[in-house]
Amino acid sequence: MRAGGGFERRLKGVPVSPGIAVGVLRVEARGCPSPIVRSILPTEMESEWARFESALARTEEELHSLKARVEHLSGANEAAIFDAHLLFLRDRTVLSRLRKEMPKRMQNIDSVYYAVVQNFMEVMRHVDDPYLRSRVVDIEDVLQRVLKNMAPSETAPLCGDCTEPCVLAAYDLTPSDTADLDPRKVQGFVTEAGSAVSHTAILARSLGMPAVVGVPNLLIDSRVGCKCILDGYSGCLILNPSEETEQHYRELQAEKERAYSALVDMKDLPAETTDGRRIRLAANVEFAHEYTAIQRSGAEGVGLFRTEFFLLGGGSLPDEEAQYLHYRKLVESCNPQEVIFRTLDSGGDKLPFEVLEEKEDNPFLGWRGIRVSLSRVEIFKEQLRAVLRASAHGKVGIMFPMVSGITEVKDVNALLDECRAELRERGQAYDENMRVGIMIEVPSAAMMADVLARHVDFFSIGTNDLTQYTIAVDRVNFRVASMFRPTHPGVIRLMHQTIAAGKPTAVCGEMGGDINLVPLLVGLGVAELSVGAHLLPVVRYAIRHLNYKECRAMAEEALQAEDSYTIRNLSSDMARRCYPDLFR
């Protein structure tokens, strides 16, 4: 056994962001902060149960009081909701599990109760019955009340009270949760749900934070507060690591850091193939302050600025002036390189624009991307004017997400013209030659690329969405995650058709950062790759060791292939032959 208690255990998941994190394990429930965890002695067990029973009694009193008050104000039907709360408060299944877990964990009872109820909630979130799914919020309410009544001073915000490096464990994390993580405290995260192509995973890669998803029974099997190692390369969470294991990972971490540092030292070299094909290598960015750090990795500007994190990350939507100042800051820090702003992209698995009265049955085919903006014209025009005004301070491009056809392109171009006229009337400056582009994420847009090319200046292929819409695979559904293949022949042919339309074409999806697939993208003729900041040095190295003519010949062969595995192997074989060092 380790000094910290317990044998070394390894939990396996899916690696989604490379790196190694070492720290103590913290668990957080979605929407409900976790109590501080502390170990207890066997002699404290009785007092812990007494504290729990006292909290249950106080919670029961509160619920009865609430029920009486609501019944007086609104009637018995509305008050009946608290009957369900009262039933769950004394649920025998939960209490039985708590009694089993307490002697195994030997931790304060509120932290164990938190883990047990969190596991129960996540099971409920995935049942088929929509009524039962909707009851999770009631269970969470009971959990919060019990925790408050046990130790009101011990609840803490999301890892905000960490005094030492930690690894965050959660059932799942939203993109905003991930964006809010403090890297000084959170070394990496591991989740029970999720997929390699979720926006949470994408953000982890953008932030350079080690991450593993899809670990079965993570929350109930983990011991909160134990020392752990998160291996973002192999997808392994190691609990109570032995001294030998810890030493191995310390050495591996140092080796990886030395190799990466050597790549960063090449940041001033152009992303150019051995036979002179130059490719713009830009960064995907979520926050304006990131660009200073990104410059150190040699980014040639920003190929994708995701504006939704600024627009939807606060309590209210920022107005035109606030957006202008925010965008201007990034443009000035990036000058003379170009910044491409993607207009609001919400819906699906991204940040919601507003709470809908009725849940969308299929949000990925619903109110998202440009559809949201075109249905909220005045709000949309504020963003368009803000980007136009920012273009007066440096090189700016704008692009629109989730475009499916020519009508949407004509509509947004008309709104841009209106905004230009309004700024001229105000006497406010903007760049008359600001580039306008669209995201190619929907098969219909790729198939109409030759027509759309007459109305825009550039394309940017979002390979994640283009893949899921082409092969009808929900990229965040773990049941079909294995079917999500960006090298599906249908996807590759649509990409080729887009590039053949003759407009400068970038790839800003996850495919662009996969060094196995860089040869294929170069061979297809992409003009730009926009990737997460920490991938810039790696992708640059890859490009500089490729021959464009060889890549083009390989891509032509890939376009004739019948299955995704053949295409991936063609590209991967070339990658491993041209830059084997990156695979060690």
SVG drawing of the C-alpha trace seen along z (x, -y; Angstrom):
<svg xmlns="http://www.w3.org/2000/svg" viewBox="-55 -61 71 63">
<polyline fill="none" stroke="black" stroke-width="0.4" points="0.0,0.0 1.1,-3.6 1.8,-6.0 -1.4,-7.9 -3.5,-4.8 -4.6,-2.4 -2.9,-0.4 -2.1,-1.8 -5.1,-1.7 -5.4,-2.6 -8.7,-3.8 -8.7,-3.8 -10.4,-6.4 -10.0,-8.2 -7.1,-10.6 -8.3,-13.9 -5.6,-16.4 -1.9,-15.3 0.2,-16.0 0.8,-14.7 -0.8,-16.1 0.2,-15.3 -1.8,-16.3 -4.5,-15.5 -7.8,-14.3 -10.8,-16.7 -14.4,-15.9 -16.9,-18.5 -20.6,-18.0 -22.2,-19.9 -23.9,-23.0 -23.1,-22.0 -19.8,-22.8 -18.1,-20.0 -17.4,-20.1 -13.8,-20.1 -12.6,-16.6 -10.8,-15.5 -9.8,-12.1 -11.4,-10.9 -10.5,-8.4 -12.6,-5.4 -13.5,-7.2 -15.1,-10.0 -17.5,-7.8 -20.3,-8.2 -20.0,-11.9 -20.1,-12.2 -23.3,-10.2 -24.8,-12.4 -23.9,-15.5 -25.5,-13.9 -28.7,-13.0 -28.9,-16.5 -28.5,-17.9 -31.3,-15.7 -33.6,-16.8 -32.9,-20.5 -33.4,-19.9 -36.7,-18.1 -37.9,-21.0 -37.0,-23.4 -38.8,-21.4 -42.0,-21.1 -41.8,-24.8 -41.4,-25.5 -44.2,-23.2 -46.6,-24.9 -45.6,-28.4 -46.1,-27.4 -49.4,-25.7 -50.6,-28.8 -49.5,-31.0 -50.2,-28.8 -52.2,-25.8 -51.5,-22.1 -50.6,-21.1 -47.6,-23.5 -46.5,-22.5 -46.5,-18.8 -43.1,-19.1 -41.6,-19.1 -43.1,-15.7 -40.6,-14.4 -37.8,-16.3 -38.8,-14.8 -38.9,-11.3 -35.4,-11.6 -34.1,-13.0 -34.7,-9.6 -34.2,-7.5 -33.2,-4.0 -31.0,-3.3 -28.9,-6.4 -28.6,-5.9 -27.6,-2.3 -24.9,-3.2 -23.7,-5.9 -23.4,-3.3 -21.3,-1.1 -19.0,-3.9 -18.3,-5.5 -16.1,-2.8 -14.4,-2.2 -13.4,-5.9 -12.9,-7.0 -13.7,-10.6 -16.0,-13.3 -19.6,-12.2 -20.6,-15.3 -17.9,-14.6 -19.0,-10.9 -22.7,-11.9 -21.8,-14.3 -20.1,-11.5 -23.0,-9.1 -25.7,-11.5 -23.7,-12.9 -23.4,-9.4 -27.2,-8.9 -27.9,-12.2 -25.8,-11.2 -27.5,-7.9 -30.8,-9.8 -29.6,-12.2 -29.2,-9.3 -32.5,-7.5 -34.9,-7.4 -37.8,-8.8 -37.8,-12.7 -39.9,-13.1 -37.3,-11.3 -34.5,-13.2 -36.2,-16.4 -36.2,-15.4 -32.4,-15.7 -32.7,-19.4 -34.8,-18.4 -32.2,-15.9 -29.5,-18.5 -31.6,-20.9 -31.8,-18.4 -28.1,-17.7 -27.3,-21.4 -29.6,-21.8 -28.1,-18.9 -24.6,-20.0 -25.4,-23.5 -26.9,-22.2 -24.0,-20.0 -21.2,-22.5 -22.1,-25.8 -18.6,-27.1 -17.0,-24.2 -18.5,-24.5 -16.2,-26.0 -16.4,-27.1 -15.1,-25.0 -11.6,-24.1 -11.3,-27.7 -10.1,-26.7 -7.3,-24.5 -4.0,-25.2 -2.0,-22.6 -2.0,-21.3 -5.0,-19.1 -6.6,-16.9 -10.3,-17.7 -12.7,-14.7 -16.3,-15.3 -19.0,-13.5 -18.8,-16.0 -17.7,-19.6 -19.3,-22.2 -17.1,-24.4 -17.6,-27.3 -16.6,-25.1 -13.4,-24.2 -12.7,-27.8 -13.0,-28.9 -10.5,-26.4 -7.5,-28.1 -4.4,-26.3 -2.4,-27.4 -4.6,-25.2 -6.0,-22.6 -3.3,-20.6 -5.7,-18.5 -9.1,-17.0 -10.8,-13.6 -14.5,-13.0 -16.9,-10.0 -18.7,-11.3 -17.5,-13.2 -15.7,-12.5 -12.5,-13.4 -14.4,-15.8 -16.6,-17.6 -16.0,-21.3 -14.8,-20.6 -12.0,-18.4 -11.3,-21.0 -10.9,-23.7 -8.6,-21.5 -6.3,-21.1 -6.5,-24.8 -5.5,-25.5 -2.8,-22.9 -4.4,-21.1 -4.1,-17.3 -7.5,-15.7 -9.0,-12.2 -12.7,-11.5 -15.0,-8.4 -13.7,-6.8 -16.5,-4.3 -17.7,-4.7 -15.1,-7.4 -16.9,-9.3 -17.9,-6.3 -14.5,-4.5 -12.3,-7.5 -11.0,-8.3 -11.2,-12.1 -8.1,-13.7 -5.7,-10.9 -2.6,-11.6 -3.0,-10.8 -1.3,-11.1 -3.3,-11.8 -1.7,-10.6 -3.2,-12.5 -1.1,-10.5 -2.5,-7.1 -5.8,-8.1 -5.0,-6.7 -5.8,-8.0 -3.5,-6.5 -4.7,-6.6 -2.2,-6.3 0.8,-5.9 3.8,-4.0 7.2,-5.7 8.3,-3.9 5.3,-5.0 5.7,-8.6 9.3,-8.6 8.6,-7.2 6.1,-10.0 8.3,-12.7 11.0,-11.6 8.5,-11.3 7.1,-14.7 10.7,-16.2 11.5,-14.4 8.3,-15.7 8.9,-19.2 12.5,-19.2 11.3,-17.9 8.5,-20.5 10.9,-23.3 13.1,-22.4 10.1,-22.7 9.2,-26.1 12.7,-27.3 11.9,-26.9 9.0,-29.4 10.6,-31.9 11.0,-29.3 8.2,-29.4 5.7,-26.6 7.0,-25.6 7.4,-22.2 10.7,-21.0 9.8,-21.9 8.6,-25.5 4.8,-25.2 4.0,-27.8 1.1,-27.3 -0.2,-29.9 -0.1,-28.5 -2.5,-30.3 -4.1,-29.8 -7.5,-29.1 -8.3,-31.5 -11.1,-31.8 -9.9,-34.9 -8.1,-38.1 -5.4,-37.9 -4.2,-34.5 -2.5,-36.0 0.6,-37.3 1.4,-33.7 0.5,-32.4 3.0,-34.7 5.7,-32.8 4.7,-29.7 5.1,-31.5 1.4,-31.9 0.9,-33.7 -2.2,-35.5 -5.5,-34.1 -7.3,-31.8 -10.4,-31.4 -11.5,-33.6 -14.5,-32.0 -16.5,-35.1 -19.2,-33.1 -17.0,-32.8 -16.9,-36.6 -20.5,-37.1 -22.1,-34.4 -19.6,-33.9 -20.9,-36.7 -24.2,-37.6 -25.4,-39.7 -24.7,-40.2 -22.0,-42.9 -23.1,-45.8 -21.4,-47.0 -19.0,-49.3 -17.8,-46.6 -17.4,-44.1 -15.5,-46.7 -13.0,-47.4 -12.5,-43.6 -12.0,-42.9 -9.7,-45.9 -7.4,-44.7 -6.8,-41.4 -6.4,-43.0 -3.8,-45.5 -1.9,-42.8 -1.9,-40.7 -1.0,-43.4 0.3,-43.1 -1.0,-39.5 -4.7,-38.9 -7.4,-38.0 -10.4,-36.1 -13.5,-36.5 -16.1,-33.9 -19.5,-35.4 -21.6,-34.0 -21.7,-30.2 -24.1,-28.8 -26.4,-25.9 -25.7,-22.1 -23.1,-21.3 -21.9,-24.9 -22.9,-27.7 -26.6,-28.4 -27.7,-31.9 -30.8,-31.9 -32.9,-29.4 -35.5,-27.9 -39.1,-27.4 -39.2,-24.0 -36.2,-21.6 -35.0,-21.0 -35.3,-17.3 -32.2,-17.6 -30.2,-20.7 -27.5,-19.8 -30.0,-20.2 -31.8,-23.1 -31.3,-26.7 -27.5,-27.1 -24.8,-29.0 -25.8,-31.6 -29.5,-30.7 -29.4,-32.2 -27.8,-35.4 -30.2,-35.9 -33.1,-35.5 -31.7,-38.2 -30.8,-40.8 -30.3,-43.8 -28.0,-41.8 -26.2,-40.4 -25.7,-43.8 -24.1,-45.0 -21.5,-42.3 -20.9,-43.0 -20.4,-46.8 -18.0,-45.9 -15.9,-43.7 -15.9,-46.3 -14.8,-49.0 -12.0,-46.8 -10.8,-46.3 -9.6,-49.9 -6.9,-48.9 -5.3,-46.0 -5.9,-43.2 -9.3,-41.6 -11.4,-38.9 -14.9,-37.8 -16.6,-34.4 -20.0,-33.0 -20.7,-29.5 -23.2,-26.8 -23.9,-28.2 -26.0,-25.8 -26.6,-27.7 -26.6,-30.8 -29.6,-32.5 -27.8,-32.8 -24.6,-34.2 -26.7,-36.8 -28.5,-37.7 -25.3,-38.2 -23.6,-40.2 -26.7,-42.4 -26.5,-43.0 -22.8,-43.8 -23.6,-46.4 -26.2,-47.9 -23.6,-48.1 -21.0,-49.7 -23.5,-52.3 -24.4,-53.0 -20.8,-53.4 -20.2,-55.8 -23.1,-57.8 -21.6,-57.9 -18.2,-58.8 -16.6,-55.7 -13.7,-54.1 -13.5,-50.5 -11.5,-48.6 -13.4,-48.6 -11.4,-45.6 -12.0,-43.4 -12.1,-39.8 -15.4,-37.9 -15.6,-34.1 -17.8,-31.3 -17.4,-28.0 -17.8,-24.9 -19.5,-22.6 -22.6,-21.4 -22.4,-19.0 -24.7,-21.3 -22.2,-24.2 -19.4,-22.0 -21.4,-20.8 -22.3,-24.4 -18.7,-25.7 -18.3,-26.8 -21.5,-29.0 -20.7,-30.3 -17.2,-31.2 -18.6,-34.0 -19.9,-35.8 -17.1,-35.3 -13.3,-35.8 -12.3,-32.6 -13.5,-29.3 -12.7,-27.7 -13.5,-24.0 -14.8,-23.0 -13.9,-19.3 -15.7,-18.3 -19.1,-19.4 -18.5,-18.5 -17.7,-15.0 -20.7,-14.6 -23.2,-16.0 -21.7,-14.0 -21.8,-10.6 -24.7,-11.3 -22.7,-10.6 -23.3,-12.7 -19.8,-13.6 -20.6,-13.8 -22.6,-10.6 -20.5,-7.9 -22.6,-5.1 -21.4,-6.0 -18.1,-7.7 -16.2,-4.9 -17.9,-5.7 -16.8,-9.3 -14.0,-9.2 -12.8,-12.5 -11.1,-10.4 -14.4,-8.9 -14.2,-9.1 -17.3,-11.2 -15.7,-13.8 -12.4,-13.9 -14.2,-14.3 -16.3,-17.2 -13.1,-18.9 -11.5,-18.4 -14.6,-19.8 -14.5,-22.9 -10.8,-23.5 -11.3,-23.0 -13.7,-26.0 -10.7,-28.2 -10.9,-30.3 -8.2,-30.3 -9.3,-27.5 -8.3,-26.9 -8.9,-24.0 -9.7,-25.1 -11.2,-21.9 -9.5,-19.3 -8.2,-17.5 -5.8,-20.3 -3.9,-19.6 -3.6,-15.8 0.0,-15.2 -1.1,-11.9 -3.4,-13.8 -1.3,-16.9 0.2,-15.2 -3.3,-14.6 -4.4,-18.2 -1.2,-19.6 -1.8,-17.3 -5.5,-18.3 -4.2,-21.9 -5.2,-23.8 -3.8,-27.3 -4.0,-27.5 -4.1,-25.4 -5.5,-27.0 -4.9,-24.9 -4.7,-25.1 -1.8,-27.2 0.2,-24.3 0.0,-22.4 1.6,-25.2 5.3,-24.1 4.4,-20.5 2.4,-21.2 5.1,-23.5 7.7,-20.8 5.5,-18.4 5.0,-20.7 8.7,-21.5 9.4,-17.8 6.9,-17.1 7.2,-17.3 4.2,-18.9 4.4,-16.9 4.5,-13.7 1.6,-14.8 -0.4,-15.7 0.1,-12.3 -0.9,-10.6 -4.0,-12.8 -5.0,-11.8 -4.7,-8.2 -6.7,-8.8 -9.5,-10.4 -9.9,-7.0 -10.0,-5.0 -13.1,-3.2 -12.8,-3.4 -11.6,-5.7 -8.9,-3.3 -7.1,-3.2 -7.1,-7.0 -5.9,-7.4 -3.1,-4.8 -1.9,-6.5 -1.5,-9.8 -0.2,-8.3 2.4,-6.2 3.8,-9.3 3.8,-11.2 5.7,-8.5 8.2,-8.3 8.7,-12.1 8.8,-13.0 9.3,-9.9 10.6,-12.0 7.1,-13.3 5.8,-9.8 8.3,-8.8"/>
</svg>
